[in-house]
C-alpha cells in the first residue's frame, strides 16, 4: 500500500470530537523532499490534522498513517520527534531568559559529567546556524532576538533533530516582507538537505512561490492535491471555498434605516490604519479578513477596550468619545468578544451573574442587589434564547460552548443595545446553536439594531451581512455589497497583503461569482 | 445518557455541599471533640474568650478576604495594627470621656485607610503585584510605628477608651460586638452590593470585568482602603484592650488573617470566597489555639500543627480547582 517516494502517507484519517467531526477520512501524501502546502479556511481541520501527526490527538479507528513506509502511531510529541517529524508552531514561545544555544538544546542539553557543556552546545548551535545561513549569535538572550529570528531558530532546531519532515504552521504571519524573503531562503536550504516540509499557509502568493504541491482541506474533508505548476490561483480558491450553496443560511430581508454608527479614519499604530465605515439601523455589517488582519482590534477600539489612537466615532451623527468600555456601554453598545474564556466569561460565577454584570443598577433595591430580581430576568432570557442550563444559578463553566455564547449575547441584550458587536459569534459551537444564533441576529436587525459581525467563516459572513468590509494587514481593502459579494472576491481582497494591487483590481472585473449568493 | 447526567449533577451537588460547608463541619467537629476532652471548653465564658481573641485578627481577615477575592493579597495588616495602635494611644492618653475615644478610633481607621490607599494605588495604577506592594507597606508601616512611638509602648490611659476593649454589653465583650457588626456589614457589602459583585468579577476574570464596564482600578483601590481601614480598626481595638499602643503589636497577624481567609475556602486564584466562611476560618484557628493551649500542648508543636492546617486547606483548594 505504501509508496516508496512518499515520506508521509495518511489514509482515511478521521477525528471525532464530542458532537463534531473535525476530520472525515482525510488522505494526504507528502513526497520525499518536497515542500507541500496545506491550505484551508480557519476551522477546516488543518491544525487537528497536524496535532494528530504530532501525537497530541489520537485519530479515530480505521485510518492509517505511514511515515517513511512504516506504520506511524505517535502517542506524544516525543514519539513524533524520535521518528523524524518536527513541528515549528505558529507562535514560537522560547524561554526568553535563556540564550539562543540554550533554547536550541532545550530538553536535550549536552553534558560533561554532571555539568552542562556550554562550550559544546554553543559550537554545535553555531555550526547548524551557519550551515543554514542564519546570522545569529549563540550567546544572545532570546528576549533580544526578533520574532523572525526566533522562527528561524525553531526551524534550525527542527533540522538538528534529524527531522525528515518538518511541519511549519503559518510561519510568516508575524514577519515583515524582507524577513519573509529570508525565511523562504532558509526553507529552500532545508529542502535541499532532503527534508520534506508541510507548509501551512493562508497566503496564496507564498504557496505559489514556495510549494511544489498543495493540498486543500475544507470542513474536515480532503478536497484534493495539485502541483502548484499545474493549477491557477482561481482554481485553488475554488477548491478552498467551493461549498454547496444550499448549506447557506437564508435570511429574510430587513428594512435598513438611517446611519447609526459612523467610524472615521480610526487608527491604532501597529494594529490598524485609517478605518472608515458606517453601519445603519437594521443593518448587519460584516468584517472579513485573515487572522491578524486587525479585525478584532477595530471592534475592540470601538468598544473602548483597547481604544484607538486617532480617528472619530459618531453615533446618530454626534461625535462621541470612547476611552473605556463604560463609555461604550453608556452609548448602548454591546460587545460579544472573540474568546469566550479569555474575555467573555467569569467561569466560576453563575449564569445570572455573568448575564447581569454590565448593568447591576436595575436589580438594586435600597442599596442592595436583589438576587431574586436578577435571577428572574435571567430566567426570562434563558427562555427567550433557549439557553440549556439546569438553573440560572448554575456555574457557567458547566454549560456547553453554544449555551455559554447565548448567555454572553443575553448579557448585552439586557442592556437593550442600539449597536451590537459580535466577534466570531459562532466559534467552537455546534451547528444547532449556530443556526439559532443566526436567527437571533436577524431578529435583532429587525428591531432596528445595528449589528457588526467579525467572522473568519466566509459562509457566515456572506449569509448574514448586508455589507462586508474586508481588511488585510490592518488596512481597509474595501466594502462589498451583499449583491456583489462572493467568497472568491473576499478571499482575494483579504489576501491583499501578498498579491500586487493591480491583481486585486483585475479580479474585480473577472467573472468569478457563484450563483445564488444574493 | 440521562442517568449519566443526573449522576454528574448529584456528584456536583455533593461536592458543592462539601465546598460550601466542609469547613463549618470541621469547626463543629473540632469544637465538640475538644469539649469532650477539656472540661469547661464549651462554657459560655470560654466561648466568649475565644471570640474575643479571634475578633481582632478576624477583622483583618475580612479585609484580606476582599483582597484575595480580587486575586490579590494584603500582607500589611499586622504592621498597620501596630501603627494604628500607637497613633490611637497617643491621641487618647490622658483624655476623659468618649469624645477623644471616637477621635482615636477615627484616627486609627484613617491611618489604616491611608496605608490601604497607598497599597491600592500602587497595585491598581502602578501595576505592581499586590504581594510586593503590601510587602513594602508591611515594612514601612512597622517602621512608621516605631518612629512615631520612638520604639516604645505608648500608654493609652483613658477610661472611656479602654472600656471598649475591656467592657461588655449584656455579658458580650465589646470587641466581639465590633467584630460581629463589621462582619455583618462586610458580608452584606460583599454578597449584596454592587461593589462586592465587582470584587468577584475582577477575581473571576479581570478582562471580562473590564469589558462589562467595571472600573477595575477604582474597585481595587476601594478594596485595599477597606482592608487597611479594618486593620486600623483592629489596631485601635487592641490598644483599648491592652491599655496601650505598641509598635510590636500585630506581629505576624497578617499571616493568621490570610490563614483564616484561606481555611475559610477563599481561593488564592481569586473569584471565590465569603465573609461568613472567613469567620469560620478565623474561628477554626481560634478554637484550635485555645484548645491546644488548654491541653497544654507545647507552643512549638502548636505552630507546626497550625502550619499543617493551612497547607491542608490550600491543598484542598488546589484539588477543587483541578477537578473544576
Interface residues (C-beta under 8 A of the other chain):
Chain A: X303 X305 X324 X325 X326 X329 X335 X337 X342 X343 X344 X345 X346 X347 X348 X349 X353 X357 X358 X359 X360 X361 X364 X367 X368 X369 X371 X390 X397 X398 X411
Chain B: X9 X12 X188 X192 X193 X194 X197 X200 X201 X204 X205 X207 X208 X209 X210 X211 X212 X213 X214 X215 X271 X272 X324
